[in-house]
Amino acid sequence: MKKGRWLAVGLLVGAGLAVARPVLRAARNPVGEIPPDGFEALRAGADHETSSACLPCHPDHHATWAASHHAKMTRDASAATIVAPFDGRSVEFHGVTTIPRVVDGRYVMDTLSPISGRRETLTIVRATGSRRMQQYHVRSGDRLVRLPVAWSIEEGRWFHLDEAFFHAPGGAFNDTATTWNTNCIFCHDVAARPGLAGDGSLSTTVAELGIACEACHGPGSEHARRMRSPLRRYAFHATHGVDPTIVNPGRVSQERSVQICGHCHGQRVPTDPESVEHILRNGDGYVAGEDLALTWTPVQRDMHLLGIDFSPRFWRDGSPRLTAYEQQGLMRSGCYQRGGMTCLSCHSMHASDPEGQMRRDVPGDATCTQCHAELSDPSRAAAHSGHRFESSGSRCVACHMPPVVYGIMTWHPTHEIVAPDPGASAAAEKPDACTACHAGRSRAWAEAEADRMWPARAKHGLPEDARGDAPELARALFAGDAVYRTFAAWRLGEASAEPEAARLAVPLLAEALLDPFANVRRTAALSLDRLGHGGIPRALEAEERRVAARDSLQASPVATTSPGWPLRADGMLDREVLAAWTSSREEVAFSFGE
Amino acid sequence: MGLAGLLAWLVGGMALEALHALKSVAYLQDPVRRLTWTLAHAHGTLLSIAAIVLGAIVLPRSGASVTSQRRSDRIFAAGSILLPLGFLLGGISHPEGDPGPGILLVPVGALACAAGLAIPLVTILRSSRDRR
């Protein structure tokens, strides 16, 4: 028995030593030995695992991601993913009748096929979007084609993409149809590889549909392999160490962090123009955490690529006016240039509301007072903003990030964070924060108010042609280009700091129902809805109906003492002013695929 | 010991039921905590019953000496405490996706339980061999 006892003790000590050695080694250095080519090469050479591999160790992060719109960006069509009513009720756009319905469990559309050019029953195989709109894709051989008829989640109706884009008027039904494999795929999926061959055929692959973990954290196979070891895992838990085989966008340099988001939120052109063919064949090969600039360069106003003029996507001062250009906007901001700001200063992918992904721990103005702490004090904030602290005009974003960026059928805060300067905005023929809220006011009023509230401000000065008393939004609804007109139509329908503007805007918005651009008409109709005028015909409804609606809305005179509105003494629209404004416009039409 | 453990883990089970009844977010929405505490309750209860059976039925009939019986009983009892305690502690405060460091008590407890069972088992096998 004594012998057996010593044997047992010996075995226990041996087992203890055998366990202790790797435990101590892992505790001392959980990262492990540096591979010959460094961890960056190891990371770049790793394979994609998909989000299901991340779930066992990161259930909380997986859950917050799964609840996000990133996760739902691209999904195969099914009852769980299709949000539109495929109920057999027809819709008509550009004279083409489309009937969305369900046949034997398949979602189909009877419509004019963008593939054959004939009426066909097309089976929906994939859907894009889950928040504001959902677009539908059908298969054509080796490619998926996005149909021009989509569902507006916010408006609860079918619409034609002409209503959301800024294509030149007079286009055909299928002009906005496009190939998923070579367009949408790059930003709406992980590790897209279109597989475009010399003969035009496609052998497309993605690591995962939708914007999943590895889009921001890089390929995860090496990280997952290493972390299957509980010793290493607990060593990292204990030391709060960082595994260098995976990227955390919050732990890389400011530039690299912004690039990770900028890969999709910063429209770009290939740094090497010759690489377009390579990218369409093999994908861009970008791995989160690497230098994005090696592959891509953010698009700027003066750039061209393959005959595409990018200038219409920017206001004249070079600030972006479309979504998916957030990186460009941010990089123009002092907060980025001098303050070290990154996307994660305000946004979080895992600790935020899925709508906008704003960080929960710094709600509202607290995002800004992280750095501008002195403005946490209500009296100082009110003195700084020139508005009552409780008013919306005292919110930081109201003045410093006005909603002058268009995308996905609505307007978003610009990511160019600057001080409001009505003169500079006028020079750039761009909306300014002041008249965007004070809808009945002119640029001259805004400039004077800015001088009064911030006498020491740096300013551009008001251009000569902006010194009149015309309400800027009223002027822009006719004199602006299609993008600015859409903005004006939207803002005139918002609750205004100038209540009378809502009443005076009605005949102007009614006139905009006949704008040549469908997007302006759509927005004007929505604004009229919001101002209490129901039953307004939509942008692509017959012109006679829109004319009738306009005439009805303009039939009664509108009395006002407010200066500058294009109204005659008898209260009717002053069409001479409208004609002068319209003739002064510099029109723009361009295609973008958001 | 087994009876005390059984009582303790039955009370623990009632506490878990209360967490369900009260819809405790801290328990229900934390899958690691929920799993480890459920495992703690299940293992604690079953091992307590096993400890009673071991002490009251198996050991007296195993033919092992009184000293060996006492040693086996104590080692198994220690295991039956450590193992569920490890699950319980592992779920209290833990990193994402893994139980807390208390979980390290689980393999120690499991080894102790195995060792506690091995002593009478070896005696039974020996006496069975001797009978043959």
Interface residues (C-beta under 8 A of the other chain):
Chain A: P56 C57 H58 P59 D60 H61 P230 R233 Y234 H237 A238
Chain B: P31 V32 P95 E96 G97 D98 P101
